[in-house]
Each structure stands twice: as C-alpha cells, then as structure tokens.
Amino acid sequence: MNAAPSSTADALAGLRAYHLPDAPSWWPPAPGWWALALLLLLAGATLAWWLVRRRRRTAAYRQALHELHALKTALAEGRDVGAFVRGLSKLLRRYAIALYSRQQVAALSGEDWLRFLDRHADGSPFLHGAGRQLLDAPYRRQPAAATAELATLVEDWIQRNREVRR
C-alpha cells in the first residue's frame, strides 16, 4: 500500500511553518529571584549596620590619633614642650574616659592614674618609664621631657586600646 507522492505532499502542505514560542516575560520574576533579592537586601542591610557600628566604635580612636598628629605638628613648628606634654596628658585622659567609664577613670590621679595606664599597656612604661613624666611635666614651666619617646608611648597606648571596652 504505497501512497502516491502527490498525496504525501498534500498532507504536509497543511502544516504550519516552524515558530518560536513567545519570549518569557521579565516581570514578575520567578520565586527564586525574589528569594535572592531578599537575601541580598538583608545582606546589604546587615553590612551597612555593621559598618556604621564599627565606625562609631572607632570614632574616639580616629579622633585621638588625629589630635596626637596635631600635637606633634605643633611641637615641630616650634610650640613649647610644656604645651605638648599638657596636650598629651589631656589627650590620654579624654581618650581613657571615652573608652572606659567616667567613674573608672575620672577620679584617678598621680600613681593611680599611671597604674591604670600600665594595666592597659605592655609592661609598665608609665609607672616606671617615660610615661612617668606625665605626673609633673604638665605643671612645670619648662619641662625637660623626652617628647619623642613620650609621644610614641602615648601612640602605642592609643593603638593598644583601640575599641570601647564598656
């Protein structure tokens, strides 16, 4: 039962030509894309919160280093040593109050203040080292202070006590 070639051609003539389906719409996205968008939004919000929190925690640290740099610059420009040592003493006091509680730091003076600084430093550079100058140098008219060593000591203390400990 062979069909004639002309009848086969007629059967195929009724078929439509190849056609592509319509392109998928970009809106609304599939549920997986919604989940990914939500995940990215949460990750972005968490990162922003963490960065703001970290910046606030290190604000006192950045400000202290900026002020220390200003004190060093003023000393290099010829300002007197007494003003430099007084500035370092004030800077340390204010930075310690910012990091620790006012009740813990503000009332300390003399040897107790130096012990507190040593508790938060390597060894005892304040009580038995160059930091001892902080006891009386701010009150002398012309202190004989080792300014470079004292500035390095203060900078090291600030670096070591970088974040709020409350």
OpenMM code with the backbone's topology and positions (N, CA, C; nanometers):
from openmm import Vec3, app, unit

residues = "MET ASN ALA ALA PRO SER SER THR ALA ASP ALA LEU ALA GLY LEU ARG ALA TYR HIS LEU PRO ASP ALA PRO SER TRP TRP PRO PRO ALA PRO GLY TRP TRP ALA LEU ALA LEU LEU LEU LEU LEU ALA GLY ALA THR LEU ALA TRP TRP LEU VAL ARG ARG ARG ARG ARG THR ALA ALA TYR ARG GLN ALA LEU HIS GLU LEU HIS ALA LEU LYS THR ALA LEU ALA GLU GLY ARG ASP VAL GLY ALA PHE VAL ARG GLY LEU SER LYS LEU LEU ARG ARG TYR ALA ILE ALA LEU TYR SER ARG GLN GLN VAL ALA ALA LEU SER GLY GLU ASP TRP LEU ARG PHE LEU ASP ARG HIS ALA ASP GLY SER PRO PHE LEU HIS GLY ALA GLY ARG GLN LEU LEU ASP ALA PRO TYR ARG ARG GLN PRO ALA ALA ALA THR ALA GLU LEU ALA THR LEU VAL GLU ASP TRP ILE GLN ARG ASN ARG GLU VAL ARG ARG".split()
positions = [
    Vec3(0.0793, -0.1162, 0.0000),
    Vec3(0.0000, 0.0000, 0.0000),
    Vec3(0.0853, 0.1251, 0.0000),
    Vec3(0.1358, 0.1516, -0.1028),
    Vec3(0.2202, 0.2686, -0.1187),
    Vec3(0.1343, 0.3866, -0.1571),
    Vec3(0.1624, 0.4952, -0.0882),
    Vec3(0.0870, 0.6160, -0.1191),
    Vec3(0.1564, 0.6884, -0.2329),
    Vec3(0.0806, 0.7515, -0.3098),
    Vec3(0.1373, 0.8263, -0.4205),
    Vec3(0.2099, 0.9491, -0.3671),
    Vec3(0.3202, 0.9898, -0.4315),
    Vec3(0.3972, 1.1034, -0.3829),
    Vec3(0.3159, 1.2313, -0.3796),
    Vec3(0.2224, 1.2485, -0.4622),
    Vec3(0.1453, 1.3711, -0.4619),
    Vec3(0.0548, 1.3796, -0.3406),
    Vec3(0.0080, 1.2682, -0.2881),
    Vec3(-0.0792, 1.2716, -0.1709),
    Vec3(-0.0003, 1.3043, -0.0443),
    Vec3(0.1288, 1.2657, -0.0383),
    Vec3(0.2128, 1.2965, 0.0767),
    Vec3(0.2426, 1.4459, 0.0804),
    Vec3(0.2665, 1.5020, -0.0290),
    Vec3(0.2970, 1.6452, -0.0358),
    Vec3(0.1752, 1.7253, 0.0065),
    Vec3(0.0588, 1.6791, -0.0256),
    Vec3(-0.0622, 1.7492, 0.0125),
    Vec3(-0.0836, 1.7414, 0.1628),
    Vec3(-0.0465, 1.6321, 0.2260),
    Vec3(-0.0639, 1.6173, 0.3700),
    Vec3(0.0276, 1.7130, 0.4460),
    Vec3(0.1477, 1.7352, 0.3976),
    Vec3(0.2422, 1.8248, 0.4651),
    Vec3(0.2115, 1.9719, 0.4368),
    Vec3(0.1397, 1.9992, 0.3346),
    Vec3(0.1105, 2.1370, 0.2980),
    Vec3(0.0204, 2.2036, 0.3995),
    Vec3(-0.0558, 2.1258, 0.4734),
    Vec3(-0.1455, 2.1843, 0.5711),
    Vec3(-0.0771, 2.2215, 0.7035),
    Vec3(0.0495, 2.1799, 0.7231),
    Vec3(0.1211, 2.2113, 0.8471),
    Vec3(0.1733, 2.3546, 0.8455),
    Vec3(0.1777, 2.4128, 0.9641),
    Vec3(0.2338, 2.5483, 0.9761),
    Vec3(0.3859, 2.5411, 0.9793),
    Vec3(0.4506, 2.6485, 0.9464),
    Vec3(0.5972, 2.6539, 0.9484),
    Vec3(0.6444, 2.6571, 1.0938),
    Vec3(0.7748, 2.6313, 1.1123),
    Vec3(0.8308, 2.6391, 1.2475),
    Vec3(0.8068, 2.7767, 1.3056),
    Vec3(0.7746, 2.7804, 1.4344),
    Vec3(0.7584, 2.9097, 1.5016),
    Vec3(0.8109, 2.8964, 1.6437),
    Vec3(0.8740, 3.0024, 1.6927),
    Vec3(0.9312, 3.0026, 1.8276),
    Vec3(0.8236, 3.0447, 1.9261),
    Vec3(0.8345, 2.9944, 2.0484),
    Vec3(0.7374, 3.0386, 2.1490),
    Vec3(0.7632, 3.1845, 2.1850),
    Vec3(0.6654, 3.2466, 2.2445),
    Vec3(0.6816, 3.3848, 2.2883),
    Vec3(0.7930, 3.3925, 2.3931),
    Vec3(0.8671, 3.5021, 2.3942),
    Vec3(0.9754, 3.5206, 2.4923),
    Vec3(0.9142, 3.5317, 2.6314),
    Vec3(0.9792, 3.4730, 2.7298),
    Vec3(0.9244, 3.4832, 2.8656),
    Vec3(0.9294, 3.6272, 2.9151),
    Vec3(0.8350, 3.6647, 2.9916),
    Vec3(0.8275, 3.7990, 3.0460),
    Vec3(0.9267, 3.8133, 3.1614),
    Vec3(0.9884, 3.9296, 3.1747),
    Vec3(1.0829, 3.9503, 3.2843),
    Vec3(1.0094, 3.9851, 3.4122),
    Vec3(0.8834, 4.0202, 3.4017),
    Vec3(0.8066, 4.0516, 3.5213),
    Vec3(0.6812, 3.9697, 3.5235),
    Vec3(0.6450, 3.9116, 3.6301),
    Vec3(0.7095, 3.9040, 3.7604),
    Vec3(0.8191, 3.7974, 3.7598),
    Vec3(0.9238, 3.8187, 3.8345),
    Vec3(1.0321, 3.7200, 3.8387),
    Vec3(0.9869, 3.5915, 3.9090),
    Vec3(1.0632, 3.4899, 3.8853),
    Vec3(1.0348, 3.3602, 3.9476),
    Vec3(1.0613, 3.3701, 4.0982),
    Vec3(1.0043, 3.2821, 4.1782),
    Vec3(1.0232, 3.2876, 4.3242),
    Vec3(1.1692, 3.2815, 4.3683),
    Vec3(1.2517, 3.2133, 4.2937),
    Vec3(1.3940, 3.2069, 4.3289),
    Vec3(1.4605, 3.3430, 4.3222),
    Vec3(1.4225, 3.4244, 4.2239),
    Vec3(1.4777, 3.5589, 4.2124),
    Vec3(1.4301, 3.6476, 4.3268),
    Vec3(1.3049, 3.6300, 4.3689),
    Vec3(1.2549, 3.7049, 4.4846),
    Vec3(1.3350, 3.6686, 4.6094),
    Vec3(1.3618, 3.5399, 4.6258),
    Vec3(1.4390, 3.4957, 4.7430),
    Vec3(1.5811, 3.5526, 4.7379),
    Vec3(1.6410, 3.5505, 4.6195),
    Vec3(1.7763, 3.6053, 4.6053),
    Vec3(1.7779, 3.7555, 4.6333),
    Vec3(1.6784, 3.8276, 4.5832),
    Vec3(1.6706, 3.9714, 4.6085),
    Vec3(1.6553, 3.9996, 4.7575),
    Vec3(1.5713, 3.9228, 4.8240),
    Vec3(1.5533, 3.9399, 4.9680),
    Vec3(1.6820, 3.9096, 5.0436),
    Vec3(1.7508, 3.8044, 5.0026),
    Vec3(1.8774, 3.7687, 5.0670),
    Vec3(1.9814, 3.8790, 5.0474),
    Vec3(1.9909, 3.9332, 4.9265),
    Vec3(2.0857, 4.0417, 4.9009),
    Vec3(2.0491, 4.1673, 4.9779),
    Vec3(1.9213, 4.1958, 4.9884),
    Vec3(1.8770, 4.3117, 5.0652),
    Vec3(1.9126, 4.2961, 5.2129),
    Vec3(1.8898, 4.1787, 5.2674),
    Vec3(1.9254, 4.1537, 5.4077),
    Vec3(2.0766, 4.1611, 5.4290),
    Vec3(2.1523, 4.1053, 5.3352),
    Vec3(2.2987, 4.1101, 5.3472),
    Vec3(2.3485, 4.2549, 5.3400),
    Vec3(2.2913, 4.3339, 5.2501),
    Vec3(2.3301, 4.4743, 5.2395),
    Vec3(2.2958, 4.5528, 5.3648),
    Vec3(2.1778, 4.5292, 5.4200),
    Vec3(2.1379, 4.5996, 5.5426),
    Vec3(2.2266, 4.5591, 5.6593),
    Vec3(2.2598, 4.4308, 5.6686),
    Vec3(2.3475, 4.3836, 5.7760),
    Vec3(2.4868, 4.4437, 5.7626),
    Vec3(2.5379, 4.4487, 5.6417),
    Vec3(2.6703, 4.5080, 5.6192),
    Vec3(2.6706, 4.6562, 5.6547),
    Vec3(2.5673, 4.7286, 5.6145),
    Vec3(2.5586, 4.8712, 5.6472),
    Vec3(2.5506, 4.8923, 5.7981),
    Vec3(2.4712, 4.8130, 5.8663),
    Vec3(2.4599, 4.8225, 6.0131),
    Vec3(2.5946, 4.7958, 6.0778),
    Vec3(2.6655, 4.6924, 6.0312),
    Vec3(2.7951, 4.6564, 6.0896),
    Vec3(2.8971, 4.7684, 6.0662),
    Vec3(2.8982, 4.8262, 5.9454),
    Vec3(2.9934, 4.9332, 5.9164),
    Vec3(2.9670, 5.0576, 6.0003),
    Vec3(2.8403, 5.0939, 6.0170),
    Vec3(2.8061, 5.2110, 6.0997),
    Vec3(2.8456, 5.1849, 6.2443),
    Vec3(2.8164, 5.0670, 6.2926),
    Vec3(2.8500, 5.0314, 6.4311),
    Vec3(3.0019, 5.0333, 6.4525),
    Vec3(3.0756, 4.9791, 6.3580),
    Vec3(3.2217, 4.9766, 6.3685),
    Vec3(3.2781, 5.1179, 6.3636),
    Vec3(3.2234, 5.2004, 6.2772),
    Vec3(3.2714, 5.3391, 6.2657),
    Vec3(3.2474, 5.4161, 6.3954),
    Vec3(3.1319, 5.3926, 6.4573),
    Vec3(3.1041, 5.4598, 6.5849),
    Vec3(3.1978, 5.4114, 6.6945),
    Vec3(3.2273, 5.2803, 6.6939),
    Vec3(3.3158, 5.2262, 6.7973),
    Vec3(3.4567, 5.2802, 6.7842),
    Vec3(3.5012, 5.3085, 6.6648),
    Vec3(3.6389, 5.3534, 6.6447),
    Vec3(3.6500, 5.5042, 6.6273),
    Vec3(3.5425, 5.5776, 6.6496),
    Vec3(3.5463, 5.7236, 6.6319),
    Vec3(3.6446, 5.7884, 6.7288),
    Vec3(3.6427, 5.7471, 6.8542),
    Vec3(3.7341, 5.8050, 6.9534),
    Vec3(3.8788, 5.7737, 6.9168),
    Vec3(3.9033, 5.6556, 6.8671),
    Vec3(4.0379, 5.6155, 6.8258),
    Vec3(4.0890, 5.7049, 6.7122),
    Vec3(4.0075, 5.7229, 6.6103),
    Vec3(4.0479, 5.8065, 6.4984),
    Vec3(4.0700, 5.9511, 6.5424),
    Vec3(3.9831, 6.0006, 6.6283),
    Vec3(3.9955, 6.1383, 6.6765),
    Vec3(4.1225, 6.1546, 6.7607),
    Vec3(4.1525, 6.0554, 6.8434),
    Vec3(4.2730, 6.0627, 6.9271),
    Vec3(4.3992, 6.0641, 6.8412),
    Vec3(4.4042, 5.9802, 6.7383),
    Vec3(4.5216, 5.9808, 6.6507),
    Vec3(4.5337, 6.1125, 6.5746),
    Vec3(4.4222, 6.1675, 6.5358),
    Vec3(4.4230, 6.2976, 6.4673),
    Vec3(4.4762, 6.4069, 6.5612),
    Vec3(4.4311, 6.4065, 6.6842),
    Vec3(4.4770, 6.5068, 6.7809),
    Vec3(4.6247, 6.4870, 6.8143),
    Vec3(4.6683, 6.3633, 6.8256),
    Vec3(4.8095, 6.3357, 6.8522),
    Vec3(4.8958, 6.3883, 6.7373),
    Vec3(4.8498, 6.3676, 6.6160),
    Vec3(4.9223, 6.4196, 6.4996),
    Vec3(4.9289, 6.5723, 6.5048),
    Vec3(4.8201, 6.6363, 6.5439),
    Vec3(4.8180, 6.7828, 6.5546),
    Vec3(4.9159, 6.8308, 6.6619),
    Vec3(4.9235, 6.7589, 6.7734),
    Vec3(5.0186, 6.7959, 6.8794),
    Vec3(5.1624, 6.7821, 6.8309),
    Vec3(5.1915, 6.6738, 6.7588),
    Vec3(5.3266, 6.6542, 6.7058),
    Vec3(5.3625, 6.7642, 6.6052),
    Vec3(5.2663, 6.8002, 6.5229),
    Vec3(5.2903, 6.9059, 6.4239),
    Vec3(5.3170, 7.0392, 6.4923),
    Vec3(5.2395, 7.0693, 6.5953),
    Vec3(5.2585, 7.1947, 6.6684),
    Vec3(5.3958, 7.1978, 6.7347),
    Vec3(5.4398, 7.0852, 6.7897),
    Vec3(5.5719, 7.0793, 6.8521),
    Vec3(5.6811, 7.0990, 6.7471),
    Vec3(5.6638, 7.0376, 6.6307),
    Vec3(5.7635, 7.0510, 6.5246),
    Vec3(5.7706, 7.1943, 6.4723),
    Vec3(5.6604, 7.2680, 6.4815),
    Vec3(5.6578, 7.4064, 6.4339),
    Vec3(5.7115, 7.5048, 6.5378),
    Vec3(5.7550, 7.4535, 6.6519),
    Vec3(5.8193, 7.5401, 6.7492),
    Vec3(5.7377, 7.5703, 6.8734),
    Vec3(5.6265, 7.5067, 6.8935),
    Vec3(5.5498, 7.5296, 7.0162),
    Vec3(5.6270, 7.4724, 7.1343),
    Vec3(5.6019, 7.5221, 7.2542),
    Vec3(5.6834, 7.4797, 7.3688),
    Vec3(5.6506, 7.3374, 7.4127),
    Vec3(5.7482, 7.2767, 7.4772),
    Vec3(5.7390, 7.1379, 7.5211),
    Vec3(5.6315, 7.1223, 7.6282),
    Vec3(5.6172, 7.2212, 7.7137),
    Vec3(5.5155, 7.2136, 7.8193),
    Vec3(5.3752, 7.2004, 7.7628),
    Vec3(5.3453, 7.2774, 7.6600),
    Vec3(5.2132, 7.2680, 7.5966),
    Vec3(5.1942, 7.1322, 7.5316),
    Vec3(5.3027, 7.0778, 7.4753),
    Vec3(5.2950, 6.9456, 7.4129),
    Vec3(5.2640, 6.8380, 7.5166),
    Vec3(5.3353, 6.8404, 7.6284),
    Vec3(5.3140, 6.7383, 7.7325),
    Vec3(5.1757, 6.7553, 7.7957),
    Vec3(5.1330, 6.8783, 7.8177),
    Vec3(4.9973, 6.9016, 7.8700),
    Vec3(4.8919, 6.8483, 7.7725),
    Vec3(4.9151, 6.8700, 7.6442),
    Vec3(4.8237, 6.8193, 7.5419),
    Vec3(4.8180, 6.6673, 7.5417),
    Vec3(4.9344, 6.6026, 7.5570),
    Vec3(4.9366, 6.4560, 7.5635),
    Vec3(4.8618, 6.4055, 7.6865),
    Vec3(4.8814, 6.4727, 7.7985),
    Vec3(4.8145, 6.4315, 7.9216),
    Vec3(4.6628, 6.4439, 7.9076),
    Vec3(4.6177, 6.5568, 7.8529),
    Vec3(4.4732, 6.5770, 7.8323),
    Vec3(4.4175, 6.4750, 7.7334),
    Vec3(4.4935, 6.4505, 7.6283),
    Vec3(4.4504, 6.3543, 7.5266),
    Vec3(4.4333, 6.2159, 7.5876),
    Vec3(4.5308, 6.1706, 7.6642),
    Vec3(4.5209, 6.0393, 7.7285),
    Vec3(4.4009, 6.0318, 7.8225),
    Vec3(4.3806, 6.1351, 7.8996),
    Vec3(4.2691, 6.1375, 7.9953),
    Vec3(4.1351, 6.1303, 7.9216),
    Vec3(4.1196, 6.2140, 7.8210),
    Vec3(3.9923, 6.2157, 7.7482),
    Vec3(3.9685, 6.0847, 7.6734),
    Vec3(4.0736, 6.0293, 7.6160),
    Vec3(4.0592, 5.9031, 7.5425),
    Vec3(4.0251, 5.7886, 7.6377),
    Vec3(4.0886, 5.7866, 7.7537),
    Vec3(4.0581, 5.6819, 7.8518),
    Vec3(3.9143, 5.6939, 7.9016),
    Vec3(3.8674, 5.8160, 7.9228),
    Vec3(3.7282, 5.8356, 7.9655),
    Vec3(3.6325, 5.7905, 7.8556),
    Vec3(3.6673, 5.8162, 7.7304),
    Vec3(3.5812, 5.7740, 7.6190),
    Vec3(3.5760, 5.6224, 7.6077),
    Vec3(3.6874, 5.5546, 7.6355),
    Vec3(3.6912, 5.4100, 7.6212),
    Vec3(3.6336, 5.3382, 7.7416),
    Vec3(3.6691, 5.3830, 7.8572),
    Vec3(3.6255, 5.3180, 7.9803),
    Vec3(3.5213, 5.4093, 8.0436),
    Vec3(3.4720, 5.3763, 8.1554),
    Vec3(3.3667, 5.4597, 8.2146),
    Vec3(3.4275, 5.5798, 8.2871),
    Vec3(3.3515, 5.6860, 8.2941),
    Vec3(3.3955, 5.8064, 8.3638),
    Vec3(3.4237, 5.7751, 8.5108),
    Vec3(3.3402, 5.6923, 8.5719),
    Vec3(3.3589, 5.6571, 8.7123),
    Vec3(3.4897, 5.5821, 8.7337),
    Vec3(3.5318, 5.5073, 8.6339),
    Vec3(3.6536, 5.4281, 8.6464),
    Vec3(3.7794, 5.5120, 8.6259),
    Vec3(3.7716, 5.6198, 8.5497),
    Vec3(3.8915, 5.6927, 8.5087),
    Vec3(3.9029, 5.8321, 8.5687),
    Vec3(3.7943, 5.9052, 8.5755),
    Vec3(3.7999, 6.0486, 8.6057),
    Vec3(3.8620, 6.0799, 8.7414),
    Vec3(3.8407, 5.9974, 8.8396),
    Vec3(3.8911, 6.0271, 8.9732),
    Vec3(4.0376, 5.9882, 8.9924),
    Vec3(4.0972, 5.9197, 8.8972),
    Vec3(4.2354, 5.8738, 8.9118),
    Vec3(4.3330, 5.9896, 8.8939),
    Vec3(4.4371, 5.9887, 8.9764),
    Vec3(4.5427, 6.0896, 8.9637),
    Vec3(4.6718, 6.0302, 9.0183),
    Vec3(4.7813, 6.0930, 8.9832),
    Vec3(4.9116, 6.0515, 9.0348),
    Vec3(4.9479, 5.9093, 8.9958),
    Vec3(4.9984, 5.8374, 9.0946),
    Vec3(5.0433, 5.6992, 9.0730),
    Vec3(4.9277, 5.6080, 9.0309),
    Vec3(4.8073, 5.6331, 9.0829),
    Vec3(4.6917, 5.5514, 9.0447),
    Vec3(4.6608, 5.5665, 8.8957),
    Vec3(4.6726, 5.6870, 8.8442),
    Vec3(4.6494, 5.7119, 8.7021),
    Vec3(4.7528, 5.6368, 8.6178),
    Vec3(4.8783, 5.6417, 8.6613),
    Vec3(4.9823, 5.5704, 8.5879),
    Vec3(4.9626, 5.4194, 8.5958),
    Vec3(4.9180, 5.3684, 8.7095),
    Vec3(4.8890, 5.2246, 8.7215),
    Vec3(4.7761, 5.1841, 8.6269),
    Vec3(4.6745, 5.2693, 8.6191),
    Vec3(4.5644, 5.2411, 8.5269),
    Vec3(4.6165, 5.2328, 8.3832),
    Vec3(4.6998, 5.3291, 8.3440),
    Vec3(4.7554, 5.3279, 8.2089),
    Vec3(4.8406, 5.2041, 8.1858),
    Vec3(4.9169, 5.1640, 8.2871),
    Vec3(5.0009, 5.0439, 8.2751),
    Vec3(4.9179, 4.9158, 8.2653),
    Vec3(4.8028, 4.9136, 8.3320),
    Vec3(4.7162, 4.7944, 8.3239),
    Vec3(4.6690, 4.7707, 8.1810),
    Vec3(4.6628, 4.8761, 8.1042),
    Vec3(4.6148, 4.8652, 7.9672),
    Vec3(4.7274, 4.8866, 7.8666),
    Vec3(4.8505, 4.8592, 7.9088),
    Vec3(4.9673, 4.8717, 7.8211),
    Vec3(5.0551, 4.7479, 7.8390),
    Vec3(5.1569, 4.7362, 7.7560),
    Vec3(5.2552, 4.6279, 7.7708),
    Vec3(5.3575, 4.6688, 7.8761),
    Vec3(5.3691, 4.5921, 7.9803),
    Vec3(5.4654, 4.6228, 8.0857),
    Vec3(5.4194, 4.7384, 8.1717),
    Vec3(5.5146, 4.8188, 8.2160),
    Vec3(5.4804, 4.9349, 8.2985),
    Vec3(5.5562, 5.0586, 8.2488),
    Vec3(5.5295, 5.1007, 8.1269),
    Vec3(5.6034, 5.2155, 8.0722),
    Vec3(5.5615, 5.3482, 8.1325),
    Vec3(5.4485, 5.3531, 8.1998),
    Vec3(5.4046, 5.4791, 8.2583),
    Vec3(5.4553, 5.4929, 8.4017),
    Vec3(5.4440, 5.3892, 8.4790),
    Vec3(5.4841, 5.3965, 8.6190),
    Vec3(5.6365, 5.3947, 8.6340),
    Vec3(5.7045, 5.3166, 8.5491),
    Vec3(5.8499, 5.3024, 8.5630),
    Vec3(5.9256, 5.3425, 8.4372),
    Vec3(5.8643, 5.4148, 8.3482),
    Vec3(5.9311, 5.4516, 8.2230),
    Vec3(5.9078, 5.5976, 8.1873),
    Vec3(5.9067, 5.6213, 8.0580),
    Vec3(5.8938, 5.7594, 8.0073),
    Vec3(5.7587, 5.8210, 8.0421),
    Vec3(5.6588, 5.7397, 8.0636),
    Vec3(5.5265, 5.7907, 8.0966),
    Vec3(5.5199, 5.8578, 8.2324),
    Vec3(5.6188, 5.8361, 8.3137),
    Vec3(5.6237, 5.8980, 8.4466),
    Vec3(5.6289, 6.0507, 8.4360),
    Vec3(5.6727, 6.0994, 8.3223),
    Vec3(5.6793, 6.2440, 8.3004),
    Vec3(5.5408, 6.3085, 8.3059),
    Vec3(5.4378, 6.2296, 8.2847),
    Vec3(5.3015, 6.2840, 8.2858),
    Vec3(5.2596, 6.3306, 8.4252),
    Vec3(5.3302, 6.2863, 8.5289),
    Vec3(5.2936, 6.3260, 8.6651),
    Vec3(5.3214, 6.4742, 8.6913),
    Vec3(5.4410, 6.5193, 8.6546),
    Vec3(5.4740, 6.6570, 8.6897),
    Vec3(5.5090, 6.7458, 8.5713),
    Vec3(5.5406, 6.6904, 8.4569),
    Vec3(5.5785, 6.7729, 8.3414),
    Vec3(5.4684, 6.8695, 8.2974),
    Vec3(5.3400, 6.8317, 8.3033),
    Vec3(5.2384, 6.9299, 8.2624),
    Vec3(5.2327, 7.0527, 8.3532),
    Vec3(5.2873, 7.0433, 8.4737),
    Vec3(5.2773, 7.1532, 8.5695),
    Vec3(5.4051, 7.2359, 8.5784),
    Vec3(5.5092, 7.1964, 8.5084),
    Vec3(5.6354, 7.2714, 8.5079),
    Vec3(5.6339, 7.3763, 8.3982),
    Vec3(5.7036, 7.4825, 8.4268),
    Vec3(5.7101, 7.5907, 8.3283),
    Vec3(5.7900, 7.5460, 8.2063),
    Vec3(5.9034, 7.4874, 8.2255),
    Vec3(5.9866, 7.4366, 8.1163),
    Vec3(6.0254, 7.2917, 8.1473),
    Vec3(5.9381, 7.1968, 8.1131),
    Vec3(5.9709, 7.0574, 8.1443),
    Vec3(6.0820, 7.0049, 8.0542),
    Vec3(6.1648, 6.9210, 8.1132),
    Vec3(6.2690, 6.8546, 8.0355),
    Vec3(6.2155, 6.7173, 7.9994),
    Vec3(6.1335, 6.7126, 7.8977),
    Vec3(6.0665, 6.5878, 7.8614),
    Vec3(6.1272, 6.5295, 7.7350),
    Vec3(6.1324, 6.3973, 7.7319),
    Vec3(6.1729, 6.3262, 7.6109),
    Vec3(6.0479, 6.3153, 7.5240),
    Vec3(6.0262, 6.4177, 7.4436),
    Vec3(5.8987, 6.4296, 7.3722),
    Vec3(5.8750, 6.3173, 7.2729),
    Vec3(5.9760, 6.2762, 7.1998),
    Vec3(5.9579, 6.1702, 7.1003),
    Vec3(5.9196, 6.0390, 7.1679),
    Vec3(5.9885, 6.0078, 7.2767),
    Vec3(5.9605, 5.8830, 7.3484),
    Vec3(5.8207, 5.8863, 7.4116),
    Vec3(5.7849, 6.0003, 7.4676),
    Vec3(5.6536, 6.0144, 7.5302),
    Vec3(5.5424, 6.0079, 7.4245),
    Vec3(5.5628, 6.0721, 7.3114),
    Vec3(5.4636, 6.0682, 7.2036),
    Vec3(5.4467, 5.9263, 7.1505),
    Vec3(5.5558, 5.8530, 7.1364),
    Vec3(5.5484, 5.7142, 7.0912),
    Vec3(5.4744, 5.6283, 7.1923),
    Vec3(5.5009, 5.6529, 7.3197),
    Vec3(5.4336, 5.5779, 7.4256),
    Vec3(5.2833, 5.6031, 7.4238),
    Vec3(5.2442, 5.7286, 7.4085),
    Vec3(5.1010, 5.7628, 7.4036),
    Vec3(5.0367, 5.7014, 7.2797),
    Vec3(5.1055, 5.7083, 7.1674),
    Vec3(5.0508, 5.6494, 7.0442),
    Vec3(5.0349, 5.4980, 7.0575),
    Vec3(5.1336, 5.4327, 7.1175),
    Vec3(5.1227, 5.2885, 7.1402),
    Vec3(5.0051, 5.2550, 7.2316),
    Vec3(4.9841, 5.3369, 7.3347),
    Vec3(4.8721, 5.3123, 7.4267),
    Vec3(4.7391, 5.3284, 7.3539),
    Vec3(4.7301, 5.4291, 7.2701),
    Vec3(4.6069, 5.4512, 7.1932),
    Vec3(4.5842, 5.3347, 7.0967),
    Vec3(4.6903, 5.2907, 7.0301),
    Vec3(4.6784, 5.1784, 6.9361),
    Vec3(4.6348, 5.0510, 7.0085),
    Vec3(4.6900, 5.0276, 7.1250),
    Vec3(4.6589, 4.9061, 7.2001),
    Vec3(4.5154, 4.9082, 7.2526),
    Vec3(4.4664, 5.0239, 7.2869),
    Vec3(4.3309, 5.0391, 7.3414),
    Vec3(4.2425, 5.0999, 7.2337),
    Vec3(4.2187, 5.0241, 7.1311),
    Vec3(4.1530, 5.0754, 7.0106),
    Vec3(4.0017, 5.0878, 7.0214),
    Vec3(3.9359, 4.9944, 7.0853),
    Vec3(3.7900, 4.9946, 7.0845),
    Vec3(3.7338, 5.0102, 7.2249),
    Vec3(3.6099, 5.0516, 7.2303),
    Vec3(3.5399, 5.0738, 7.3577),
    Vec3(3.5275, 4.9417, 7.4321),
    Vec3(3.5565, 4.9425, 7.5591),
    Vec3(3.5570, 4.8209, 7.6395),
    Vec3(3.4388, 4.8120, 7.7363),
    Vec3(3.3497, 4.9066, 7.7341),
    Vec3(3.2420, 4.9115, 7.8331),
    Vec3(3.1613, 4.7870, 7.8394),
] * unit.nanometer
topology = app.Topology()
chain = topology.addChain("A")
for resn in residues:
    res = topology.addResidue(resn, chain)
    for name in ("N", "CA", "C"):
        topology.addAtom(name, app.Element.getBySymbol(name[0]), res)
